Amino acid sequence: MARHRWLLWVLCLLTACTVHATDPAHEGRGRITFVDSQDLSSGRVIKQRVDEWNQRASRREQVTYVPMPRSTDAYRAQLMARAQDLAGARDDVRSQCYDVMTLDVVWTTEFAESRYLVPLSRGEFGTDRFLPAAVESASTTDGRLWAVPWRADVGVLYYRSDVLTAERADPPSTWQALEGMATAFGPEYGLAGYVGQLGQYEGLTVNALEAVWAHGGDATGLGTPQAKAGVGMLAEGLRKGWIPQAVLSYDETASLREFLEGRALFMRNWPYARSVLEASPLKGKFGMAALPGHGALGGWNLAVSRCSAHQATARDFIRFLAGDDSQRVLLEQAGYPPTLRPLYLEPDLNSRLPHLAVLRVAVEKARNRPHAVHYDKVTRMMQGALHNCLRNPEARDAEMDQLSWNVAKALSGR
């Protein structure tokens, strides 16, 4: 009888172990769904990385890649709708969950505070190897980490190197120097001085903040003399003409077209524009430099959805995508700036990608836009007021005083 009881005990133990090892839900492992904005890179490098994971991973931990709408607003709306639908959902409908989400850097606070994400461990993901500003973008103001930095982006300055070389001038390191060159060289060569993104959309928020930061101001104090000076510099540029009035309606595509077609001396844009220019008649006639002051940090981070039943697999997949090998592939094949600092220092990469040194300077100086639960509300507020300041400079002081109060109220949750 004792031997019989012993055999039953062993059988139960083995059965329990078997169930534990093959139950993906219990282990937090299983198939997951990964969502990202549409992959427009040459060769569809994002899909390549997912395929690489699926070749390496077991059949039970395969990843389904779901590309989302190209429009950032439409993408965010779809993510929010799915997260809201599955908040508190039963286990039997969790298969509809977007387990790993690629989030714009300005969405972190909103998704975290809405309880759509799970917090992550800084030690598990080695955040000390990432760009500090990128880690900040993936965290809330209390220091908790909610995402892992993946693809960085930063505002940079493009210039006509043929003109600056002819004039024996270095790329400007201050806005004052940029204005001087735009005013002196632009008319001589039949070029507009400077084009950026001052249309009433997110680009205006970014361009204005970069000007504000360059003058010592910040988004949390838009009524200060420094912030007003930054916006005033743009308004004066429009009035004096070294920034064409047409720029008040420009987005990235419009400003790139103006520079690409040889009508502008300087252009503020994102790193993606470099590959477009390299494939154009301007190849060999342009250069890229860090913006005077600080560029705005853009980019995308990787987060685990709270609704995911397979969070262990989701975390492993994020480590794979955000790791050295994947970020190196994204840089070399698609031009995505890394969020990992060591990659900017690799001699081999720097020898093959001379612009990497410029990107390193730009990303190390980059700053984040405000952390806000309702960032879309804050930025729309800023866009309306800032556009009015540029069109009607006499209203600048009153407009920015009111904007400062409105932004402070929104950021405090009032």
N, C-alpha and C positions, 0 to 999 in steps of 0.2 A: 504493500500500500504506500509506504514512504517513497519507494522508487517511482511508483506511478505518479504521485503528487509532484515529485521532482521533475519528471518528464513533462507534465502539464505546465509546470512553471517555466521550464525552458522553452516550450512551444509558444506560450503566451508572450514571453520576452522577445522571441524571434519574430513573431507576428507583429508585435508593436513596433519593433525596429524596422520591419519591412514597410509598414504603412507610413511610418515617419519619413523614410527615405524616398518614397515614391509619391508622396502627396505634395504636389507643387504649391498648393495654397498654404499648406502648413509651413513649408520651407520658405515661402515668399518668392518662389522661383517658378517660371513658366513663360509662355509666349507673351510678348508685350507689343504695344503699338507706339510708334514714334512719329510725332508730327513736327513739321518744319515748314517754313515758307517755301514757295516754289524754288527748286534748285535750277538757277539760270546759268550756272557755271559751265564752262567748256568741259565736255565729257561727263557732266552730271556727277561731280566728285562726291557730293553728299550720298547719293545712291550707291556709289562705289564703296564708300565706307560701310554702309549698312550691309551690302553684299559680302564684304570682307568679314564682318562680324558673323553673319549667318553661315559662312563657310567654316568658321572656327568653332562656333557654338554648337551645343548639342541640339537635337531636334526639338526638345521640349523648351528651349530658350531662344527660339527664332524671333526675329523682330520684323514686324510689318511696318513699312515706311509709308506714311500718308502725307504727300505734299499738299499744302494749303493754298488759299488764294494769294495772288501776288500782292494785292492791296494789303498794307499793314493793318488798316482799320478793319477790313473784312476778316482778316486772320484773327485778330484779337477778339472780335465779336463771336466768331465761331468757337474759339477756345473757351470763352466765358460761358457761352450757352451750354456747351457740353459739360463743363465743370458744374454749373448750376443744376443741370438735369440729374447729375450723378451724385450730388452732395447727399450723403447719408443713404445712398442706394443699397439695396439688398445685394448679397454676394452673387446671386444668379444673374444680375445685369451688369456686373463689373467688367464683363468682357468688352463692353462698349467704351471703356475708359481709355483716354489718351495717357498711357503710362508715363512716357517721357515727352515733355513739351519743350520746344525751343521758344524762349521768351525774349522779346525786345528788352534791352537793359532798363527801360523806364517802366516796365510792367511789374517788376519784382514786388514792390510794396503792395500794390493792388491785389495781386494774386495771393500773396502771403497773408495779408490781413483778412482776405475773404475766406481763408482756411481751405484753399484749393491745393496747397502744396504741403509737403512734409519737410521739416527742418533737416539739414544735413550737417555732418560732422566736418569741421575744418581739418582735423587730423586725418580723417579717412581720405580726403581728396587733396591733401597737401597744398593748402591754399597759400602757403608761404612761397611757393614757386610761381604764383600767378602775379600779374600786374596789380598793384595795390588798388588802383582806381577800378579795375575790373572786378575785384573781390568786393569792393564797396558797392558796386552796382548790383551784385548778386545777394546783398545783405539788406536787412532793414536797419533802421537807425539804432535799434537796441543791440546791434552787433550779431544777431543770429543770421546764419547762412541758410539761404533758401534755394540757391541754384549754384551751378558751377560755370565759371566763365568759359566761353568756347570760341566764338569768332569775334574779334575786336574790330572796331572801326573808329576813325578819328578824323576830325577836320584837318585838312592840309592845304598848303598854298602851292599853286602851280604858277609858273612864270615863263615868259619867253626868254630862254637862255641865249638865243642869238642876239636879242636886243641888249640884254644886260652885259653880255660879253663884248659887244661892240662899244658899249659905253663904259667898259671896265668897272662894272658895278657888281657887288655881291648881292645875293638875295636879301631882301630887307628883314631885319630882326625886330623891328618895331613898326607900329602903325604909322608913326610920324615919317619914318624912312620910306615906307610903302607909298604914302601920300606924295612925298617929294618926288619919287621916281615916276609915279603915275602922272603927276602934273607936268614933269619935265620931259619924259620920254614918250608918253602917250601921243600927244599932238604931233611930235616930230616924226613918229613912225605911222601915223594915221590909225592909232589904236585907242580903244576905250581904256581908261586906266585900270579899272577893277570891276569884276563881276562876281556876285555871290548869289545867295538865295534869300531875297527879301520879300517874296510873295507872302500872302497871309496864310501860312500853313506851318507845319512843324519846323521847316527850314528857317523861318524867321526867328523862332524861339532860339534855335541853336546859334545862328549867326549873331543875333543880338547879345546872347550870353557870352559868346567869345569876345565881342567888343567890350562888354562890361567887365569881364575878367581881366582883359588887357589893361584896363584903367583902374584896377584895384577894387572893383565892386563885386557883388554877388547876387544871386537870385533871391536871397533872403532879405536883402535890403535895397530894393530897386529905387527907393526914394533918396538914397545917399548921393552926395556930389559925384562920387566915383562912378556909380551906375549911370547917372545922368550924363556924365562926360563920355562914357562909352557909346551910349545911344546917340548923343550929340555929335560924336565923330562921324557916325554913319549919315546922320541928317545933313551935316555940313558937306560931306562928300557928295551927296546928291545935289545940294545947292550949288556947290562950286563946279560940279560937272565931271570930276574924276571918277565918280560912280554914276553911270547913266541912269536917268529916270526910269527907263524900261526895266531896270533890275527890281523895281518895286513889285513886279509881277513874276519874277523869275523863280523857277525851282532848279533842281540839280541838272535836269535835262536841258533846260533853256540856257543856263550859264555855260554848260559844257559845249553846247552847239556854238555859242558865241566865241568861245576860246578856240574850239576845234576849227572853225572857219576863218581863223586868223584875224579876229576883230577885237581882241582884248590882250592887254599886257599881263595882268594878274587875274587869277581865278581862285576862289575858295571852293573846294569840293572835297569828296571822299577819295580814298585810295583806289577805288574801282576805276576812276577816270584815267589812271595812268595807262592801263592796258588798252583802253580805247584810243588814247593819244599815240601810243606806240605803234598802233596799226593804221595810223593816218599820215598824211603828208607832213605833219608837224614833228614826226619822229626825228630826233636829233636837234630839234629847235626849241625844246621845252625842258624845264626842270621841275623838281618837286622839293619843297622845303617845309619845315614845321611852320605853322602859323605863328605870327607874332603873339606873344602871350601864351594862351592856353587854348588848345582845340577841344571841342566837345567830344566826349567819349560816346560812341555808338556801339552797336554790336548786338550779339545774341548769346544768351545763357541757357543752360540745360537744367531743367527742374523735374522732380518726381511728383506726379499727381497723388493727392491724398486718396483718390479712389482706386489706385492701383492695388491689385491683389498680389502682384509679383514685384515687390519693391526691391528685393535683393538683386534680381536680374536687372531691374531698371538702373540701380546704382552701378552695377558692373558695366552696363552698356555706356553709361555716362563717363565712367573712367576710361573706357576704350575710345570714345569720341573725343574727349578732352585731353587725351594723353599725347605724349611727344610725337609718336609716329603719325597719328591722325592729323594733328595740327601742322606737322611738317608737310604732309601731303596737301592739305588745304591751302597752305601758303604757296607751295611750288606749283600746283596745278590750277589753282583758282584765284590766287592772289589775296586770300583772306588773311589779314594781319593776325598773328597768334596772340593768345592771352597769356601764354607761358613765357616768362622772362628769359629763361636760358636759351630759347631758340633764337632770340635776337643777337646772341653773342656767339653763335656757332660760326667758326671761320669759313667752313665750306659754303654755308648758306649766304654769308656776306660776300664771298667772292663771286657767286653766281647771281646774286640779287643785290646789286649796288644800292638800290633804293631802301633796303632793309635798315640801313643806318639812320636814314631820315625818319622812317616809321618808328624806330626805337625812341628817338628824341621826342617825336610827337606823342606817342602813347604814354611815355613816362611823365609828360607834362599835362596830359589830358585831365579834364574835370568832368564830373557827373552833373547831369541836370537834377533838379530837386527830387527828393524822395517824396512821393505823394500817393495816398490811397486812391485819389481820383486825379491822376496826372493829366488825363485828357481834359478835365475841367480847368486845371491850372494853366495848361499850355494854350488852350483856346482863349482864356482870359488874357494871357500875355500877348498872344498874336494880335488880338483886336487893338489893345492899347498901344503896343509898339508900332504897329502899322500906322496908326493915327499920329504917333510922335514923328514918324519919318515923313509923312505927307504934310503935317502941319507942325513944324518945329516950334512955333510960338506956344503951342499947347503942351510942350514936353514936360515942364516942371509939374504942372497940376496933374497931368495924365499919369506921370510916373509916381507921384505921391499917392494917388488913389490906387494905382496898380500895386504898389508896395503893400498897402493895407489889405487889399483884396487877396493877394498871394499869401501873406502871413496868416490871414484868417483861414484860407483853404488848407494850408499846410498844417495848421494846428487842429484841423478837423471841425472847426466851428462853422 
